[in-house]
Amino acid sequence: MKLAVLSDIHGNLPALRAVLEDVERERVDTIVNLGDILSGPLLPRETADFLMARDLITIAGNHERQVLQMKDAGGAPDLRSSDGYAVSQLQAPHYDWLRTLPATHWLADDVLLVHGTPSTDLVYWLETITRDFGNEGSRGIRAASAGEIATRMAAGGGAERASLVLCGHSHVPRVVQSASTLVVNPGSVGLQAYEDDHVARHCTENGSPHARYAIVERRPAGWTARLCSVAYDWHAMERLAAANGRPDWAHALATGRMPALGQWRP
């Protein structure tokens, strides 16, 4: 089994196209998409149309859930927020598609797809928020310890029986072995830096604007994982984000870093 693993596209259709062109050379068996697909000031409607026309195994992330909640609540969406902009662009068929997406998915008896962890789409699996943002340069987040990862593995959803878990949410490419389970976060296709205040203020930065994904393959000795980065025209997306009132996204898309702390709107 050879998989291409995508996550956190965030409406960045040019980045998605570039990743899928790269994937074509890999001769994979299956492409999987781990959620947070549309939210952001880029191309949510066009990205939805593109993916709805393709047969990718796809689960929902927290932003799919939040977009649907905002839509169902009614009222005028806040166009300054990532979810609000997506709600302003999507149409009925897109919402119908989003409602079909499961929160988790077993690809095989021992291969589990989640967005965050099996029990919640809002917790990072391979990172831990530290509540010390700004203290001696801290970004308020660090790599999770082996114990923290194991605790999240045992928190529900049967993940402990998986030989491979694929997760997203943090946008940070990472591969970790936890007991007999390999946990892989492919990073983000569409956004390489952000600031958030869920739980506590924190910021992730991958340091380059390249679109990220992973190739994961089952071999006789076990699972192997390769983290991939792909160039695309990120300056076009930088200009679009700026035109849509999101200079924080514009800077993150062009550099893989945040422009100044405090400008991210999740």
Summary of the structure (lengths in Angstrom):
residues: 266
radius of gyration: 17.3
end to end distance: 35.1
largest distance: 54.4
contacts: 930
relative contact order: 0.18
helix: 31%
strand: 24%
